[in-house]
Amino acid sequence: MAGGWARDGAVSEQIEASIEDELKRMQARPKPVGDSLAECAECGEEIPEKRRQAIPGVKLCVDCASERDGAYKARGGINRRGSKDSQLK
């Protein structure tokens, strides 16, 4: 496939690098520490024993954690890979 000035496989490398960056960002998130709570800190629902054993220091039930994780967080949309499209703008 013709890629203009880009060498073969450059698009795939860019996609893989973006995925790798996101994985590193997710793994760098702080993990819960300390004792797990028996009840959710936000809604007061009981946190299942298996969840408390699986994630030491957990403070939220599954529903509250999912809601918090799904909340939109704006991040800079900078293309650091220097694609041709970003250079033309």
N, C-alpha and C positions, 0 to 999 in steps of 0.2 A: 504494500500500500504506500502510495506517495505521501510524504510528510513534509513537503516543502524543504526548508533548510534543515529540518531535524533529521538526525540519523535514524536508521531502522531500530525500532524497539524503544524509542525515546518516550513515547506516550505511555507504554506499559511501565517503564521505569518510573515515570512521574506518578502514575496511579499507585504503584507499589510503595513509593516513598511517602505519599500522602497517607496511605493506610498505616504504614509503619509509624509515622509521626503521631497519628491519632491513638494507636495502641500504646505508645510510650506515654502519651498524655493521660490516658485512662489508667495505666498502671502506676503512674506517679501520684494519683489521687490519695489523700490521706485515708488510712484504714482506721476503723474504730478500735479503740484501746480501752482497757479497764474492764470492769464487770459489766455484763449484759444486764439490761433491765428486764423485769418480768412483764412490765406493761409498756406500751408504746409511749414515748415522750410527747407525741403530738395528739393522738386520739384517745389514748387510754386503753385500747384493746390489748388483750393478752398476746404476748409474743410467744409463738410455739417453742417448745423446748429444743426441738431439732434445729431451729433457726439460731437459737442462742448458742448451741454447741458448734454449729457450722461457722458462725461469725462472732468470735469473741469481741465483746464490747458493743454489741449491737444495741441501738437505742430506739429504732423505728420498726414498726410492723412492715410486712411486705407491701401492703397498699400504700402506706405513707412514703416508704422508700421509693416505690415506683413513681409515685406522683412527683416527688422531689427530683428524681433523676430525669424525668421527662420534661421538667420545666425548661423553658427556653433560656439559654445563656448566650448573650451576644459575644462573639469572638471576632477578632480582626480578620478581614478577608484578604489578607495579603498573600499573593502568589509568590512564594520565595523561590520557586523552581525556575522562574524566568522563561515561561512559555512564550511562543511567538505572539499569541493573542495579547498577553499582558504587556508586551513591549510596543504593540501598535496603538495602545490607548493613550 
